[in-house]
Amino acid sequence: MTLTKKVVATVALILGATAAAASPALANNAMPVSPGGSQTTVVTPQDSHAP
């Protein structure tokens, strides 16, 4: 192998290892979004009549 091929192979190996190490961390940040959200707050007016 020539020096250029060795450098390209080494860089590809390093990038592959970095991507494999980073992918679980990226997956942990994914948060599912529910359409009706169970965390939504319902606000009802307590005094709805006009004075």
CHARMM internal coordinates of N, CA and C (Angstrom, degrees):
IC EDIT
DIST 1 N 1 CA 1.4614
DIST 1 CA 1 C 1.5236
ANGL 1 N 1 CA 1 C 109.14
DIST 1 C 2 N 1.2922
ANGL 1 CA 1 C 2 N 113.58
DIHE 1 N 1 CA 1 C 2 N 144.40
DIST 2 N 2 CA 1.4570
ANGL 1 C 2 N 2 CA 117.96
DIHE 1 CA 1 C 2 N 2 CA 177.58
DIST 2 CA 2 C 1.5199
ANGL 2 N 2 CA 2 C 109.35
DIHE 1 C 2 N 2 CA 2 C -81.19
DIST 2 C 3 N 1.2994
ANGL 2 CA 2 C 3 N 115.23
DIHE 2 N 2 CA 2 C 3 N 168.27
DIST 3 N 3 CA 1.4624
ANGL 2 C 3 N 3 CA 120.63
DIHE 2 CA 2 C 3 N 3 CA -179.34
DIST 3 CA 3 C 1.5333
ANGL 3 N 3 CA 3 C 110.78
DIHE 2 C 3 N 3 CA 3 C -62.35
DIST 3 C 4 N 1.3218
ANGL 3 CA 3 C 4 N 116.99
DIHE 3 N 3 CA 3 C 4 N -38.66
DIST 4 N 4 CA 1.4662
ANGL 3 C 4 N 4 CA 120.53
DIHE 3 CA 3 C 4 N 4 CA -179.49
DIST 4 CA 4 C 1.5239
ANGL 4 N 4 CA 4 C 110.74
DIHE 3 C 4 N 4 CA 4 C -63.12
DIST 4 C 5 N 1.3226
ANGL 4 CA 4 C 5 N 117.03
DIHE 4 N 4 CA 4 C 5 N -43.04
DIST 5 N 5 CA 1.4641
ANGL 4 C 5 N 5 CA 120.64
DIHE 4 CA 4 C 5 N 5 CA 179.53
DIST 5 CA 5 C 1.5248
ANGL 5 N 5 CA 5 C 111.04
DIHE 4 C 5 N 5 CA 5 C -65.48
DIST 5 C 6 N 1.3282
ANGL 5 CA 5 C 6 N 116.67
DIHE 5 N 5 CA 5 C 6 N -37.77
DIST 6 N 6 CA 1.4629
ANGL 5 C 6 N 6 CA 120.49
DIHE 5 CA 5 C 6 N 6 CA 178.12
DIST 6 CA 6 C 1.5264
ANGL 6 N 6 CA 6 C 111.10
DIHE 5 C 6 N 6 CA 6 C -64.57
DIST 6 C 7 N 1.3370
ANGL 6 CA 6 C 7 N 116.43
DIHE 6 N 6 CA 6 C 7 N -40.79
DIST 7 N 7 CA 1.4639
ANGL 6 C 7 N 7 CA 120.47
DIHE 6 CA 6 C 7 N 7 CA 179.56
DIST 7 CA 7 C 1.5242
ANGL 7 N 7 CA 7 C 109.73
DIHE 6 C 7 N 7 CA 7 C -66.27
DIST 7 C 8 N 1.3347
ANGL 7 CA 7 C 8 N 117.63
DIHE 7 N 7 CA 7 C 8 N -44.74
DIST 8 N 8 CA 1.4597
ANGL 7 C 8 N 8 CA 121.02
DIHE 7 CA 7 C 8 N 8 CA 179.62
DIST 8 CA 8 C 1.5250
ANGL 8 N 8 CA 8 C 110.68
DIHE 7 C 8 N 8 CA 8 C -62.63
DIST 8 C 9 N 1.3294
ANGL 8 CA 8 C 9 N 117.53
DIHE 8 N 8 CA 8 C 9 N -42.39
DIST 9 N 9 CA 1.4589
ANGL 8 C 9 N 9 CA 121.37
DIHE 8 CA 8 C 9 N 9 CA 179.42
DIST 9 CA 9 C 1.5374
ANGL 9 N 9 CA 9 C 110.79
DIHE 8 C 9 N 9 CA 9 C -64.51
DIST 9 C 10 N 1.3246
ANGL 9 CA 9 C 10 N 117.19
DIHE 9 N 9 CA 9 C 10 N -40.12
DIST 10 N 10 CA 1.4656
ANGL 9 C 10 N 10 CA 121.02
DIHE 9 CA 9 C 10 N 10 CA 179.70
DIST 10 CA 10 C 1.5246
ANGL 10 N 10 CA 10 C 111.06
DIHE 9 C 10 N 10 CA 10 C -66.78
DIST 10 C 11 N 1.3217
ANGL 10 CA 10 C 11 N 117.00
DIHE 10 N 10 CA 10 C 11 N -43.32
DIST 11 N 11 CA 1.4657
ANGL 10 C 11 N 11 CA 120.98
DIHE 10 CA 10 C 11 N 11 CA 178.79
DIST 11 CA 11 C 1.5227
ANGL 11 N 11 CA 11 C 110.15
DIHE 10 C 11 N 11 CA 11 C -63.85
DIST 11 C 12 N 1.3238
ANGL 11 CA 11 C 12 N 117.86
DIHE 11 N 11 CA 11 C 12 N -41.59
DIST 12 N 12 CA 1.4585
ANGL 11 C 12 N 12 CA 121.08
DIHE 11 CA 11 C 12 N 12 CA 178.85
DIST 12 CA 12 C 1.5297
ANGL 12 N 12 CA 12 C 111.02
DIHE 11 C 12 N 12 CA 12 C -63.76
DIST 12 C 13 N 1.3061
ANGL 12 CA 12 C 13 N 117.09
DIHE 12 N 12 CA 12 C 13 N -39.73
DIST 13 N 13 CA 1.4605
ANGL 12 C 13 N 13 CA 121.09
DIHE 12 CA 12 C 13 N 13 CA 178.28
DIST 13 CA 13 C 1.5270
ANGL 13 N 13 CA 13 C 111.17
DIHE 12 C 13 N 13 CA 13 C -65.06
DIST 13 C 14 N 1.3179
ANGL 13 CA 13 C 14 N 116.40
DIHE 13 N 13 CA 13 C 14 N -42.22
DIST 14 N 14 CA 1.4697
ANGL 13 C 14 N 14 CA 120.50
DIHE 13 CA 13 C 14 N 14 CA 179.22
DIST 14 CA 14 C 1.5282
ANGL 14 N 14 CA 14 C 110.65
DIHE 13 C 14 N 14 CA 14 C -65.56
DIST 14 C 15 N 1.3340
ANGL 14 CA 14 C 15 N 117.23
DIHE 14 N 14 CA 14 C 15 N -43.50
DIST 15 N 15 CA 1.4684
ANGL 14 C 15 N 15 CA 120.20
DIHE 14 CA 14 C 15 N 15 CA 178.81
DIST 15 CA 15 C 1.5176
ANGL 15 N 15 CA 15 C 111.43
DIHE 14 C 15 N 15 CA 15 C -64.68
DIST 15 C 16 N 1.3079
ANGL 15 CA 15 C 16 N 117.60
DIHE 15 N 15 CA 15 C 16 N -38.83
DIST 16 N 16 CA 1.4644
ANGL 15 C 16 N 16 CA 120.97
DIHE 15 CA 15 C 16 N 16 CA 177.88
DIST 16 CA 16 C 1.5209
ANGL 16 N 16 CA 16 C 112.09
DIHE 15 C 16 N 16 CA 16 C -64.66
DIST 16 C 17 N 1.3186
ANGL 16 CA 16 C 17 N 116.65
DIHE 16 N 16 CA 16 C 17 N -42.51
DIST 17 N 17 CA 1.4610
ANGL 16 C 17 N 17 CA 120.47
DIHE 16 CA 16 C 17 N 17 CA 178.31
DIST 17 CA 17 C 1.5226
ANGL 17 N 17 CA 17 C 111.42
DIHE 16 C 17 N 17 CA 17 C -66.23
DIST 17 C 18 N 1.3240
ANGL 17 CA 17 C 18 N 116.21
DIHE 17 N 17 CA 17 C 18 N -38.33
DIST 18 N 18 CA 1.4647
ANGL 17 C 18 N 18 CA 119.96
DIHE 17 CA 17 C 18 N 18 CA 178.26
DIST 18 CA 18 C 1.5244
ANGL 18 N 18 CA 18 C 111.19
DIHE 17 C 18 N 18 CA 18 C -65.93
DIST 18 C 19 N 1.3218
ANGL 18 CA 18 C 19 N 116.59
DIHE 18 N 18 CA 18 C 19 N -42.49
DIST 19 N 19 CA 1.4669
ANGL 18 C 19 N 19 CA 120.05
DIHE 18 CA 18 C 19 N 19 CA 179.04
DIST 19 CA 19 C 1.5285
ANGL 19 N 19 CA 19 C 111.06
DIHE 18 C 19 N 19 CA 19 C -65.32
DIST 19 C 20 N 1.3107
ANGL 19 CA 19 C 20 N 116.86
DIHE 19 N 19 CA 19 C 20 N -39.19
DIST 20 N 20 CA 1.4689
ANGL 19 C 20 N 20 CA 120.35
DIHE 19 CA 19 C 20 N 20 CA 179.01
DIST 20 CA 20 C 1.5285
ANGL 20 N 20 CA 20 C 111.04
DIHE 19 C 20 N 20 CA 20 C -66.47
DIST 20 C 21 N 1.3139
ANGL 20 CA 20 C 21 N 117.24
DIHE 20 N 20 CA 20 C 21 N -34.93
DIST 21 N 21 CA 1.4618
ANGL 20 C 21 N 21 CA 120.57
DIHE 20 CA 20 C 21 N 21 CA -179.93
DIST 21 CA 21 C 1.5247
ANGL 21 N 21 CA 21 C 111.55
DIHE 20 C 21 N 21 CA 21 C -76.14
DIST 21 C 22 N 1.3308
ANGL 21 CA 21 C 22 N 117.59
DIHE 21 N 21 CA 21 C 22 N -30.92
DIST 22 N 22 CA 1.4620
ANGL 21 C 22 N 22 CA 120.77
DIHE 21 CA 21 C 22 N 22 CA -175.90
DIST 22 CA 22 C 1.5184
ANGL 22 N 22 CA 22 C 113.11
DIHE 21 C 22 N 22 CA 22 C -87.10
DIST 22 C 23 N 1.3102
ANGL 22 CA 22 C 23 N 118.94
DIHE 22 N 22 CA 22 C 23 N -21.97
DIST 23 N 23 CA 1.4653
ANGL 22 C 23 N 23 CA 120.15
DIHE 22 CA 22 C 23 N 23 CA -174.12
DIST 23 CA 23 C 1.5320
ANGL 23 N 23 CA 23 C 113.90
DIHE 22 C 23 N 23 CA 23 C -63.41
DIST 23 C 24 N 1.3222
ANGL 23 CA 23 C 24 N 122.19
DIHE 23 N 23 CA 23 C 24 N -38.73
DIST 24 N 24 CA 1.4758
ANGL 23 C 24 N 24 CA 118.67
DIHE 23 CA 23 C 24 N 24 CA 176.39
DIST 24 CA 24 C 1.5260
ANGL 24 N 24 CA 24 C 112.44
DIHE 23 C 24 N 24 CA 24 C -64.71
DIST 24 C 25 N 1.3134
ANGL 24 CA 24 C 25 N 117.27
DIHE 24 N 24 CA 24 C 25 N -35.77
DIST 25 N 25 CA 1.4640
ANGL 24 C 25 N 25 CA 119.84
DIHE 24 CA 24 C 25 N 25 CA 179.04
DIST 25 CA 25 C 1.5200
ANGL 25 N 25 CA 25 C 110.87
DIHE 24 C 25 N 25 CA 25 C -66.76
DIST 25 C 26 N 1.3158
ANGL 25 CA 25 C 26 N 117.20
DIHE 25 N 25 CA 25 C 26 N -36.42
DIST 26 N 26 CA 1.4545
ANGL 25 C 26 N 26 CA 120.44
DIHE 25 CA 25 C 26 N 26 CA 178.18
DIST 26 CA 26 C 1.5219
ANGL 26 N 26 CA 26 C 111.05
DIHE 25 C 26 N 26 CA 26 C -70.30
DIST 26 C 27 N 1.3141
ANGL 26 CA 26 C 27 N 117.08
DIHE 26 N 26 CA 26 C 27 N -34.95
DIST 27 N 27 CA 1.4604
ANGL 26 C 27 N 27 CA 120.67
DIHE 26 CA 26 C 27 N 27 CA -179.33
DIST 27 CA 27 C 1.5239
ANGL 27 N 27 CA 27 C 111.41
DIHE 26 C 27 N 27 CA 27 C -69.99
DIST 27 C 28 N 1.3278
ANGL 27 CA 27 C 28 N 118.21
DIHE 27 N 27 CA 27 C 28 N -30.25
DIST 28 N 28 CA 1.4602
ANGL 27 C 28 N 28 CA 120.73
DIHE 27 CA 27 C 28 N 28 CA -179.34
DIST 28 CA 28 C 1.5133
ANGL 28 N 28 CA 28 C 112.33
DIHE 27 C 28 N 28 CA 28 C -69.43
DIST 28 C 29 N 1.3288
ANGL 28 CA 28 C 29 N 118.13
DIHE 28 N 28 CA 28 C 29 N -20.69
DIST 29 N 29 CA 1.4540
ANGL 28 C 29 N 29 CA 120.87
DIHE 28 CA 28 C 29 N 29 CA -178.40
DIST 29 CA 29 C 1.5189
ANGL 29 N 29 CA 29 C 113.10
DIHE 28 C 29 N 29 CA 29 C -86.90
DIST 29 C 30 N 1.3136
ANGL 29 CA 29 C 30 N 117.56
DIHE 29 N 29 CA 29 C 30 N -6.82
DIST 30 N 30 CA 1.4616
ANGL 29 C 30 N 30 CA 120.24
DIHE 29 CA 29 C 30 N 30 CA -179.35
DIST 30 CA 30 C 1.5295
ANGL 30 N 30 CA 30 C 108.78
DIHE 29 C 30 N 30 CA 30 C -75.24
DIST 30 C 31 N 1.3258
ANGL 30 CA 30 C 31 N 116.73
DIHE 30 N 30 CA 30 C 31 N 125.68
DIST 31 N 31 CA 1.4560
ANGL 30 C 31 N 31 CA 121.00
DIHE 30 CA 30 C 31 N 31 CA -179.48
DIST 31 CA 31 C 1.5222
ANGL 31 N 31 CA 31 C 108.73
DIHE 30 C 31 N 31 CA 31 C -117.94
DIST 31 C 32 N 1.3132
ANGL 31 CA 31 C 32 N 117.45
DIHE 31 N 31 CA 31 C 32 N 123.16
DIST 32 N 32 CA 1.4657
ANGL 31 C 32 N 32 CA 119.13
DIHE 31 CA 31 C 32 N 32 CA 178.81
DIST 32 CA 32 C 1.5279
ANGL 32 N 32 CA 32 C 110.77
DIHE 31 C 32 N 32 CA 32 C -68.09
DIST 32 C 33 N 1.3036
ANGL 32 CA 32 C 33 N 115.32
DIHE 32 N 32 CA 32 C 33 N 145.30
DIST 33 N 33 CA 1.4591
ANGL 32 C 33 N 33 CA 120.39
DIHE 32 CA 32 C 33 N 33 CA -179.68
DIST 33 CA 33 C 1.5121
ANGL 33 N 33 CA 33 C 107.72
DIHE 32 C 33 N 33 CA 33 C -113.55
DIST 33 C 34 N 1.3173
ANGL 33 CA 33 C 34 N 116.15
DIHE 33 N 33 CA 33 C 34 N 121.04
DIST 34 N 34 CA 1.4571
ANGL 33 C 34 N 34 CA 119.18
DIHE 33 CA 33 C 34 N 34 CA 178.08
DIST 34 CA 34 C 1.5248
ANGL 34 N 34 CA 34 C 108.57
DIHE 33 C 34 N 34 CA 34 C -90.05
DIST 34 C 35 N 1.3275
ANGL 34 CA 34 C 35 N 117.22
DIHE 34 N 34 CA 34 C 35 N 138.91
DIST 35 N 35 CA 1.4639
ANGL 34 C 35 N 35 CA 119.75
DIHE 34 CA 34 C 35 N 35 CA -174.86
DIST 35 CA 35 C 1.5207
ANGL 35 N 35 CA 35 C 113.48
DIHE 34 C 35 N 35 CA 35 C -62.65
DIST 35 C 36 N 1.3174
ANGL 35 CA 35 C 36 N 118.01
DIHE 35 N 35 CA 35 C 36 N -39.12
DIST 36 N 36 CA 1.4512
ANGL 35 C 36 N 36 CA 120.26
DIHE 35 CA 35 C 36 N 36 CA -179.43
DIST 36 CA 36 C 1.5000
ANGL 36 N 36 CA 36 C 112.13
DIHE 35 C 36 N 36 CA 36 C -100.13
DIST 36 C 37 N 1.2858
ANGL 36 CA 36 C 37 N 116.82
DIHE 36 N 36 CA 36 C 37 N 2.30
DIST 37 N 37 CA 1.4545
ANGL 36 C 37 N 37 CA 125.31
DIHE 36 CA 36 C 37 N 37 CA 179.21
DIST 37 CA 37 C 1.5184
ANGL 37 N 37 CA 37 C 115.26
DIHE 36 C 37 N 37 CA 37 C 37.96
DIST 37 C 38 N 1.2967
ANGL 37 CA 37 C 38 N 117.08
DIHE 37 N 37 CA 37 C 38 N 116.58
DIST 38 N 38 CA 1.4628
ANGL 37 C 38 N 38 CA 119.99
DIHE 37 CA 37 C 38 N 38 CA 177.51
DIST 38 CA 38 C 1.5234
ANGL 38 N 38 CA 38 C 110.68
DIHE 37 C 38 N 38 CA 38 C -74.37
DIST 38 C 39 N 1.3044
ANGL 38 CA 38 C 39 N 117.50
DIHE 38 N 38 CA 38 C 39 N -7.27
DIST 39 N 39 CA 1.4579
ANGL 38 C 39 N 39 CA 120.92
DIHE 38 CA 38 C 39 N 39 CA -178.90
DIST 39 CA 39 C 1.5206
ANGL 39 N 39 CA 39 C 112.05
DIHE 38 C 39 N 39 CA 39 C -102.46
DIST 39 C 40 N 1.3151
ANGL 39 CA 39 C 40 N 117.41
DIHE 39 N 39 CA 39 C 40 N 10.40
DIST 40 N 40 CA 1.4623
ANGL 39 C 40 N 40 CA 118.87
DIHE 39 CA 39 C 40 N 40 CA 179.27
DIST 40 CA 40 C 1.5205
ANGL 40 N 40 CA 40 C 109.90
DIHE 39 C 40 N 40 CA 40 C -76.70
DIST 40 C 41 N 1.2867
ANGL 40 CA 40 C 41 N 116.71
DIHE 40 N 40 CA 40 C 41 N 147.59
DIST 41 N 41 CA 1.4532
ANGL 40 C 41 N 41 CA 122.80
DIHE 40 CA 40 C 41 N 41 CA -179.06
DIST 41 CA 41 C 1.5261
ANGL 41 N 41 CA 41 C 108.93
DIHE 40 C 41 N 41 CA 41 C -103.18
DIST 41 C 42 N 1.3160
ANGL 41 CA 41 C 42 N 115.47
DIHE 41 N 41 CA 41 C 42 N 128.36
DIST 42 N 42 CA 1.4577
ANGL 41 C 42 N 42 CA 120.51
DIHE 41 CA 41 C 42 N 42 CA 177.73
DIST 42 CA 42 C 1.5215
ANGL 42 N 42 CA 42 C 107.64
DIHE 41 C 42 N 42 CA 42 C -95.73
DIST 42 C 43 N 1.3174
ANGL 42 CA 42 C 43 N 115.86
DIHE 42 N 42 CA 42 C 43 N 122.82
DIST 43 N 43 CA 1.4573
ANGL 42 C 43 N 43 CA 120.96
DIHE 42 CA 42 C 43 N 43 CA -179.41
DIST 43 CA 43 C 1.5192
ANGL 43 N 43 CA 43 C 107.60
DIHE 42 C 43 N 43 CA 43 C -109.95
DIST 43 C 44 N 1.3230
ANGL 43 CA 43 C 44 N 115.67
DIHE 43 N 43 CA 43 C 44 N 120.96
DIST 44 N 44 CA 1.4643
ANGL 43 C 44 N 44 CA 120.31
DIHE 43 CA 43 C 44 N 44 CA 178.12
DIST 44 CA 44 C 1.5245
ANGL 44 N 44 CA 44 C 108.65
DIHE 43 C 44 N 44 CA 44 C -113.55
DIST 44 C 45 N 1.3027
ANGL 44 CA 44 C 45 N 117.37
DIHE 44 N 44 CA 44 C 45 N 136.21
DIST 45 N 45 CA 1.4690
ANGL 44 C 45 N 45 CA 119.03
DIHE 44 CA 44 C 45 N 45 CA 178.50
DIST 45 CA 45 C 1.5278
ANGL 45 N 45 CA 45 C 110.37
DIHE 44 C 45 N 45 CA 45 C -68.01
DIST 45 C 46 N 1.3006
ANGL 45 CA 45 C 46 N 116.96
DIHE 45 N 45 CA 45 C 46 N 134.28
DIST 46 N 46 CA 1.4554
ANGL 45 C 46 N 46 CA 121.34
DIHE 45 CA 45 C 46 N 46 CA -179.48
DIST 46 CA 46 C 1.5255
ANGL 46 N 46 CA 46 C 111.89
DIHE 45 C 46 N 46 CA 46 C -87.86
DIST 46 C 47 N 1.2978
ANGL 46 CA 46 C 47 N 117.03
DIHE 46 N 46 CA 46 C 47 N -26.90
DIST 47 N 47 CA 1.4520
ANGL 46 C 47 N 47 CA 121.03
DIHE 46 CA 46 C 47 N 47 CA -178.04
DIST 47 CA 47 C 1.5226
ANGL 47 N 47 CA 47 C 108.16
DIHE 46 C 47 N 47 CA 47 C -127.03
DIST 47 C 48 N 1.3298
ANGL 47 CA 47 C 48 N 116.95
DIHE 47 N 47 CA 47 C 48 N 87.61
DIST 48 N 48 CA 1.4675
ANGL 47 C 48 N 48 CA 119.63
DIHE 47 CA 47 C 48 N 48 CA -171.27
DIST 48 CA 48 C 1.5451
ANGL 48 N 48 CA 48 C 111.71
DIHE 47 C 48 N 48 CA 48 C -98.15
DIST 48 C 49 N 1.3134
ANGL 48 CA 48 C 49 N 120.15
DIHE 48 N 48 CA 48 C 49 N -1.18
DIST 49 N 49 CA 1.4677
ANGL 48 C 49 N 49 CA 119.73
DIHE 48 CA 48 C 49 N 49 CA -179.50
DIST 49 CA 49 C 1.5309
ANGL 49 N 49 CA 49 C 110.64
DIHE 48 C 49 N 49 CA 49 C -89.16
DIST 49 C 50 N 1.3086
ANGL 49 CA 49 C 50 N 115.28
DIHE 49 N 49 CA 49 C 50 N 150.46
DIST 50 N 50 CA 1.4605
ANGL 49 C 50 N 50 CA 120.81
DIHE 49 CA 49 C 50 N 50 CA 179.16
DIST 50 CA 50 C 1.5337
ANGL 50 N 50 CA 50 C 109.45
DIHE 49 C 50 N 50 CA 50 C -84.75
DIST 50 C 51 N 1.3198
ANGL 50 CA 50 C 51 N 118.99
DIHE 50 N 50 CA 50 C 51 N 143.56
DIST 51 N 51 CA 1.4700
ANGL 50 C 51 N 51 CA 120.33
DIHE 50 CA 50 C 51 N 51 CA -179.37
DIST 51 CA 51 C 1.5238
ANGL 51 N 51 CA 51 C 113.71
DIHE 50 C 51 N 51 CA 51 C -74.01
END
COOR INIT
IC SEED 1 N 1 CA 1 C
IC BUILD
